[in-house]
Amino acid sequence: MREQETKRALIISGGSLEEDFASAYLKDQNFDMIIAVDSGLKGALDLGLSVDAAVGDFDSADPVTLAEGHEHREIHWEVHRPEKDETDTELAVTTAVRAGCRELVILGALGGRFDHALGNVHLLYYGAKLGAEASILDSRNRITVLTEGRTFRREELWGKYVSFLPLTMEVKGITLRGFKYPLTKKEISIGPCLCISNELAAEEASITFDQGVLICVESRD
């Protein structure tokens, strides 16, 4: 029996959505579920996406967008009160995982309020704890979190540079092979920027580490 394909969710958050980039990226992508987060509903509708769920308190969504959204009978609305512990994007991640999605792509998560942008990066780890591989994309960056080692292939990279930043206070035993700047059993901690702007020196490169969680940023100038 063929292994069942992983269900994928697209989350359109309420930050800065680069519509030209998003439109070009989405041409070659297929998703099992599309979730619009609060004011991200406008970007989703402008892109012509078939939104499955709209999630949030909608305190930053304009009335015209909300009215247009309610014309789409297929959208399931999850409306929350503004006074809540979770961010709207966190609620969307929970919704996607609850629906069985194990790969999450988040657009519009950067470029707005920095507290929300940083919180969205932390949500990548939240997704990992729920059993989902999540990534934040824009035209220059692909951001993921690593709880274990990973192999990178040049043709699959988002850009030229690969950076690793500790999400936990310390990350121990980092070994980099196939990179321009290799490491062997190195410990890094929050503060110094030892692992910023590395590059592949071969067609494949790998990272392994013994303990901790890393933010991985693949980027281009």
Buried (B, 14 or more C-beta within 10 A) or exposed (E): EEEEEEBBBBBBBBBBBBEEBBEEBBEEEEBBBBBBBBBBBBBBBBBEBEBBBBBBBBEBBEEEBBEBBEEEEEBEEBEBEEEEEBBBBBBBBBBBBEBEBBBBBBBBBBEBEEEBBEBBBEBBBBBBEBEBBBBBBBEBBBBBBBBEEBEBEBEEBBBBBBBBBBBBEEBBBBBBBBBEEEBEEBBBEEEEEBBEEBBBBEEEBBBBBEEBBBBBBBBEE
